[in-house]
């Protein structure tokens, strides 16, 4: 029988030192790590998926409102809704709300500035700013608020988020990334602070003006040093190596000349297949117009916009049932989703609109216009009291609830 092991004084001292080191290391990790400044409160019960509306309502009244500065039109295309939840984002907090009551179902809060939030894959993708820019990304389940994928990477101090259903794009002035549903990066474009492979980017020092993406193409418009006008490029959204963009075509657009030190106001409106629509501002006596470009970034045709157009650069075209719609600043322009040809216009609109029960709901002064998707004809008007607010409005629909983004506020109507 072996004698019991006896501990010496030295053993006890060593054990105590190790314990202290472990506690100190854990404390340092807590005080310097992300967990210390994060509070996640998932839903007690998942919010049920909203049933599609059977018909367009004849009246709408305000159900609730909440501050949501991080989802305004400068940061994301429309109010953030998942299949079951309206998501508001303000300060450092992302909140999942019941669409009809506005009651908080779940929350995710960090002690970092919130850059933006976008809906994709039935989740809310939230991006926070730290010393590396808008670099800390968390994916939250729409129904429960449970944390899913997370990532960090270099980014600009301000970014605009968008989703094409396959990829989420995060674009700043100098750098752009695309992520798939597990937040793995599929494309890195523009500024690279510490390139693993120098020279892997097609150009350097450019200002990224706008972008749009599908599952097969990404279009980017940029102003590069030494070039007389903005450049349009079509690239692969998921090349073999995410850090080495693969271009299908790239060309300078002569009409998009910057004014003195200010980049051109031209913007990408939409991309479908291998066709890109660009807004070309009025110049040299020509009106505001839309230019269509092919896979090689060569212009194939153009058409004039209605008089009085003054497009808001941050509003891209959005899919609305069987068409694409784009807010021109003076109304809504509808595009054929297959070739981006013009279909019809809704003058006087305040934003793109969204589909409910097979009709397009377009925000207009004093209410919402119900528009036939085939003809563009308004079939009804729903009065809405917006008080003294008269700015641009972006709309999302969830079930039978209409969600409006009015400046830095989200307002639910039902």
Residue pairs with C-beta under 8 A, 6 or more apart in sequence:
30 36
34 110
34 136
37 110
37 111
37 112
38 108
38 109
38 110
38 111
39 107
39 108
39 109
39 110
40 107
40 108
40 109
40 145
40 147
41 106
41 107
41 108
41 145
42 106
42 144
42 145
42 146
43 96
43 105
43 106
43 143
43 144
43 145
46 84
46 143
46 144
47 84
47 85
47 96
47 98
47 105
47 142
47 143
47 144
48 84
48 143
49 83
49 84
49 143
50 83
50 84
50 99
50 398
50 399
50 401
51 399
52 357
52 399
53 356
53 357
53 397
53 399
53 400
54 357
55 357
56 356
56 357
56 359
56 361
56 370
56 380
56 382
57 382
57 400
57 414
58 380
58 382
59 382
59 383
60 368
60 382
60 383
60 384
60 402
60 413
60 414
61 413
61 414
62 385
62 411
62 412
62 413
63 100
63 101
63 102
63 401
63 412
63 413
63 414
64 97
64 101
64 102
64 411
64 412
65 102
65 409
65 410
65 411
65 412
66 88
66 90
66 95
66 97
66 102
66 409
66 410
67 88
67 90
67 408
67 409
67 410
68 79
68 80
68 88
68 89
68 90
68 405
68 408
68 409
68 410
69 89
69 90
69 408
70 76
70 89
70 90
70 94
70 114
70 115
70 116
70 117
71 79
71 80
71 87
71 88
71 89
71 116
71 117
71 405
71 410
72 405
72 407
72 408
73 312
73 314
73 315
73 392
73 394
73 405
74 160
74 314
75 115
75 116
75 159
75 160
75 161
76 116
76 117
76 118
76 160
76 161
76 162
77 118
77 162
77 315
77 316
77 318
77 352
77 394
78 318
78 352
78 354
78 394
78 395
78 396
78 405
79 86
79 394
79 395
79 396
79 403
79 404
79 405
79 410
80 86
80 87
80 88
80 89
80 117
80 118
80 119
80 124
80 396
81 87
81 99
81 119
81 396
81 397
81 398
81 403
82 96
82 119
82 122
82 123
82 124
82 142
82 143
83 122
83 142
83 143
83 398
84 99
84 142
84 143
84 398
85 96
85 97
85 98
85 99
85 105
85 124
85 142
85 143
85 398
86 96
86 97
86 98
86 99
86 102
86 398
86 401
86 403
86 410
86 412
87 94
87 95
87 96
87 97
87 117
87 119
87 124
87 142
88 94
88 95
88 97
88 410
89 95
89 114
89 116
89 117
89 126
90 114
90 408
91 114
92 109
92 110
92 111
92 112
92 113
92 114
92 128
93 107
93 108
93 109
93 114
94 107
94 108
94 109
94 114
94 117
94 124
94 126
94 140
95 104
95 106
95 107
96 104
96 105
96 106
96 107
96 124
96 140
96 142
96 143
96 145
97 103
97 104
97 105
98 105
99 398
99 399
99 401
99 403
99 412
100 401
100 412
100 414
102 412
105 145
106 140
106 144
106 145
107 145
108 126
108 138
108 140
108 145
108 147
110 128
110 136
112 128
112 129
112 130
112 136
113 128
113 129
114 126
114 127
114 128
114 129
115 127
115 128
115 129
115 134
115 158
115 159
116 126
116 127
116 134
116 159
116 160
116 161
117 124
117 125
117 126
117 127
117 161
118 124
118 125
118 161
118 162
118 163
118 168
119 125
119 142
119 163
120 163
120 165
120 168
120 181
121 139
121 181
122 141
122 142
122 143
123 139
123 140
123 141
123 142
123 148
124 139
124 140
124 142
125 137
125 138
125 139
125 140
125 161
125 163
125 168
125 179
125 183
126 137
126 138
126 139
126 140
127 134
127 135
127 136
127 137
127 155
127 159
127 161
127 170
128 134
128 135
128 136
128 137
128 138
129 135
129 136
129 157
130 136
132 152
132 153
132 154
132 155
133 154
133 155
133 156
133 157
133 159
133 172
134 155
134 156
134 157
134 158
134 159
134 170
134 172
135 152
135 153
135 154
135 155
136 150
136 152
137 150
137 151
137 152
137 153
137 170
137 179
137 183
138 147
138 149
138 150
139 147
139 148
139 149
139 150
139 183
140 146
140 147
140 148
141 147
141 148
149 181
149 182
149 183
150 183
151 179
151 183
151 184
151 185
153 177
153 185
154 175
154 191
154 192
154 193
155 170
155 172
155 175
155 177
156 172
156 173
156 174
156 175
156 191
157 172
158 172
158 173
159 170
159 171
159 172
160 170
160 171
160 172
160 314
161 168
161 169
161 170
162 168
162 169
162 171
162 211
162 212
162 213
162 316
163 169
164 212
164 213
164 214
164 215
165 215
166 180
166 213
166 214
166 215
166 237
167 178
167 179
167 180
167 186
167 187
167 213
167 215
167 218
167 237
167 238
168 178
168 179
169 176
169 177
169 178
169 211
169 213
169 218
170 176
170 177
170 178
170 179
171 208
171 210
171 211
172 208
173 207
173 208
174 190
174 191
174 206
174 207
174 208
175 188
175 189
175 190
175 191
175 192
175 208
176 187
176 188
176 189
176 190
176 208
176 211
176 220
177 185
177 187
177 188
177 189
178 185
178 186
178 187
178 213
178 218
178 237
178 238
179 185
179 186
180 186
180 238
185 242
186 237
186 238
186 239
186 242
187 218
187 235
187 236
187 237
187 238
187 239
187 242
187 245
188 242
188 243
188 245
189 201
189 208
189 218
189 220
189 235
189 245
190 201
190 206
190 208
190 222
191 204
192 200
192 201
192 243
195 201
195 243
196 243
197 243
197 244
200 241
200 243
200 244
200 245
201 245
202 233
202 245
202 247
202 250
203 222
203 224
203 231
205 224
205 225
206 222
206 223
206 224
206 225
206 231
207 222
207 223
207 224
207 263
208 220
208 221
208 222
209 221
209 222
209 223
209 230
209 263
209 264
209 266
209 267
210 220
210 221
210 267
210 268
210 313
210 316
211 218
211 219
211 220
211 221
211 268
212 218
212 219
212 268
212 269
212 270
212 271
212 276
212 316
212 317
213 219
213 237
213 271
214 237
214 271
214 272
214 273
215 237
216 237
216 273
217 234
217 235
217 236
217 237
217 248
217 271
217 273
217 274
217 295
218 234
218 235
218 236
218 237
218 271
219 232
219 233
219 234
219 235
219 268
219 271
219 276
220 232
220 233
220 235
220 268
221 230
221 231
221 232
221 253
221 256
221 266
221 267
221 268
221 278
222 230
222 231
222 233
223 230
223 231
223 258
223 263
223 264
224 231
227 252
228 252
228 254
228 257
229 252
229 253
229 254
229 255
229 256
229 257
229 258
229 264
230 252
230 253
230 256
230 258
230 263
230 264
230 266
231 250
231 251
231 252
231 253
232 250
232 251
232 252
232 253
232 268
232 276
232 278
232 293
232 297
233 247
233 249
233 250
233 297
234 247
234 248
234 249
234 250
234 271
234 274
234 276
234 295
234 296
234 297
235 245
235 246
235 247
235 248
236 245
236 246
236 247
236 248
239 245
239 246
240 246
248 274
248 295
248 296
249 294
249 295
249 296
249 297
249 298
250 297
251 296
251 297
251 298
253 266
253 278
253 280
253 291
253 293
253 297
253 299
255 266
255 280
255 283
255 291
256 264
256 266
256 278
256 280
257 264
257 283
258 264
264 281
265 281
265 313
266 278
266 279
266 280
266 281
267 278
267 279
267 311
267 313
267 316
268 276
268 277
268 278
268 279
268 316
269 277
269 278
269 279
269 290
269 316
269 317
269 326
269 335
269 340
270 276
270 277
270 316
270 317
270 324
270 326
270 335
270 340
271 277
272 324
272 337
272 338
272 339
272 340
273 338
274 294
274 295
275 292
275 293
275 294
275 300
275 339
275 340
276 292
276 293
276 294
276 297
276 340
277 290
277 291
277 292
277 293
277 317
277 335
277 340
278 290
278 291
278 292
278 293
279 288
279 289
279 290
279 305
279 311
279 313
280 286
280 288
280 289
280 290
280 291
280 302
281 288
282 288
282 289
287 304
287 305
287 307
287 309
288 304
288 305
288 309
288 310
288 311
288 328
289 302
289 303
289 304
289 305
290 302
290 303
290 305
290 333
290 340
290 342
291 299
291 301
291 302
292 299
292 300
292 301
292 302
292 339
292 340
292 341
293 299
293 300
294 300
303 341
303 342
305 311
305 328
305 333
306 328
306 330
306 331
306 333
306 345
306 347
307 330
308 330
309 328
309 329
309 330
309 331
310 328
310 329
310 330
311 326
311 327
311 328
311 329
312 327
312 329
312 392
315 326
315 327
315 351
315 352
315 392
315 394
316 326
317 324
317 325
317 326
317 335
317 352
318 324
318 325
318 326
318 352
318 354
319 337
320 334
320 352
320 353
320 354
320 355
320 360
320 373
321 355
321 358
321 360
321 373
322 337
322 373
322 374
323 334
323 335
323 336
323 337
323 343
323 360
323 373
324 334
324 335
324 336
324 337
324 340
325 332
325 333
325 334
325 335
325 352
325 353
325 360
326 332
326 333
326 334
326 335
326 352
327 349
327 350
327 351
327 352
327 392
328 345
330 347
330 348
331 345
331 346
331 347
331 348
331 349
332 345
332 346
332 349
332 351
332 352
332 353
332 362
333 342
333 345
334 342
334 343
334 344
334 345
334 346
334 376
335 341
335 342
335 343
336 342
336 343
343 376
344 375
344 376
345 376
346 353
346 362
346 364
346 369
346 371
346 376
346 378
348 364
348 365
349 362
349 363
349 364
349 369
350 363
350 364
350 365
350 391
350 392
350 393
351 362
351 363
351 392
351 393
351 394
351 395
352 362
352 394
352 395
353 360
353 361
353 362
353 363
353 371
353 395
354 360
354 361
354 395
354 396
354 397
354 402
355 361
355 373
355 397
356 397
356 400
356 402
358 373
359 370
359 371
359 372
359 373
359 379
360 370
360 371
360 372
360 373
361 368
361 369
361 370
361 371
361 382
361 395
361 397
361 402
362 368
362 369
362 371
362 378
362 395
363 369
363 384
363 393
363 394
363 395
363 404
364 381
365 390
366 383
366 384
366 386
367 381
367 382
367 383
367 384
368 381
368 382
368 384
368 395
368 402
369 378
369 380
369 381
369 382
370 378
370 379
370 380
370 381
370 382
371 377
371 378
371 379
372 378
372 379
384 413
386 406
386 411
389 406
389 407
391 406
391 407
393 404
393 405
393 406
394 404
394 405
395 402
395 403
395 404
395 405
396 402
396 403
396 405
397 403
400 414
401 412
401 413
401 414
402 412
402 413
402 414
403 410
403 411
403 412
403 413
404 410
404 411
404 412
404 413
